[in-house]
Amino acid sequence: MRKTVLYLVILAVLAFGVYYFLFNNDHGGLYPDSEAGFTIKDTGSIGKLFLVNNTGESILVERTDSGWMVNKKYRALPSTLNSVLQTLYAQAALSPVTKNAYENVVKLLSTDGIKVEVYGRDGKKMKVFYVGGASVNNIGTNMMIEGAKTPYVVQVPGFNGYLTPRFTTKVRDWRDRTVFNIAPEEIKSVSLQYADKPINSFVITRENGKLVVKGDPSVTTQMGEMNTRRVDVYMKYFTNVNCEGYLNGLSDMDTTIKTAPKQSSLDIESIHGKRQHIDIYWMAINRRSKNQQTSNAEIPDDYDADRLYAVINDNKDTVMIQHFIFRKIFRKAFEFYQKDGPAPTTPDKEMPRNVLMHKGA
């Protein structure tokens, strides 16, 4: 009995030793921290990230009192920031690269690697390492600590794949994609002007504490009283409105915007005097367009049914927006004068005959 207990104790000690040396790198495990310490468990202590590639393209992400900022100009996109912080928290060295791969990996890290510098809230450097491409078996990523002698295959437990895309140095991948984010009670006016169907255009203003919708007289005078509930609901649509992505710097984008038909212009003014203007353009139908096979009743057949172009931020940025996000904003003047209830069987019962309802209206 005593021998059995002794054997069990020895096995427990051996098991703990294996675990300690294989998985506890932060405390002098199988691979020393100076060579393989890619993990940062206390990501809350991080105050700044600096990423740069071999062409000099760089990203500076800093924690500020008003949130994380990118290159001291833009708010950081939460999904990209969280992806990097979660990767820093979880990534760990799996093994050194093989002897056969050593020279090639070191060369690629020096010529094509992404340098990642991590600083604490106190401004002191916490860690610097280089991120390369996928490992030979594609289950990890080649990385190397600055000053180390050996590159390692690094992996996030449970994820088989390379981590390089998470450490992007593209500004468009890091920038917050908010187009509008204004509370309804802070909106002073909204103007939506349709380029090819002006009869559907409207302006909503706040007058003496009440919201008023102004549009073509043939709409506003023939349809009775304004539906205040619809107006109140509409003003809530300008909270957390995002674009799909930035198109700045893409080849031929300026020419594309100049030749694209305009869909509408949208202006919002807050009660604090802040003004936002965006111009929205149709995107030509392409091989990815769903309406290439199935026509969409609301979108002209020549244009993509899912996406549009938009120029925002005082004409500084060109972005892609989605119909799915913006269609609730693309209302028409007569809709604010319709009564709530079941949709009419024929449009003429609820609106003047000259209000355009066909495709593109």
Stockholm file with secondary structure:
# STOCKHOLM 1.0

chainA/1-361         MRKTVLYLVILAVLAFGVYYFLFNNDHGGLYPDSEAGFTIKDTGSIGKLFLVNNTGESILVERTDSGWMVNKKYRALPSTLNSVLQTLYAQAALSPVTKNAYENVVKLLSTDGIKVEVYGRDGKKMKVFYVGGASVNNIGTNMMIEGAKTPYVVQVPGFNGYLTPRFTTKVRDWRDRTVFNIAPEEIKSVSLQYADKPINSFVITRENGKLVVKGDPSVTTQMGEMNTRRVDVYMKYFTNVNCEGYLNGLSDMDTTIKTAPKQSSLDIESIHGKRQHIDIYWMAINRRSKNQQTSNAEIPDDYDADRLYAVINDNKDTVMIQHFIFRKIFRKAFEFYQKDGPAPTTPDKEMPRNVLMHKGA
#=GR chainA/1-361 SS CHHHHHHHHHHHHHHHHHHHHHHCGGGSCSSCHHHHCCCCSCGGGEEEEEEECTTSCEEEEEEETTEEEETTTEEBCHHHHHHHHHHHHHCEEEEECCHHHHHHHHHHHHHHCEEEEEEETTSCEEEEEEEEEECTTSSSEEEEETTCSCCEEEEBTTBCSCCGGGGCCCHHHHBCCEEECCCGGGEEEEEEEESSCGGGCEEEEEETTEEEEEECHHHHTTSCSCCHHHHHHHGGGGSSEECSEECTTCTTHHHHHHHSCEEEEEEEEETTSCEEEEEEEEEECCTTCGGGTSCCTTSCTTEEEEEEEEEETTTTEEEEEEHHHHTTTCCCGGGGGSCSSSCCSSGGGTSCTTSCCSTTC
#=GC SS_cons         CHHHHHHHHHHHHHHHHHHHHHHCGGGSCSSCHHHHCCCCSCGGGEEEEEEECTTSCEEEEEEETTEEEETTTEEBCHHHHHHHHHHHHHCEEEEECCHHHHHHHHHHHHHHCEEEEEEETTSCEEEEEEEEEECTTSSSEEEEETTCSCCEEEEBTTBCSCCGGGGCCCHHHHBCCEEECCCGGGEEEEEEEESSCGGGCEEEEEETTEEEEEECHHHHTTSCSCCHHHHHHHGGGGSSEECSEECTTCTTHHHHHHHSCEEEEEEEEETTSCEEEEEEEEEECCTTCGGGTSCCTTSCTTEEEEEEEEEETTTTEEEEEEHHHHTTTCCCGGGGGSCSSSCCSSGGGTSCTTSCCSTTC
//
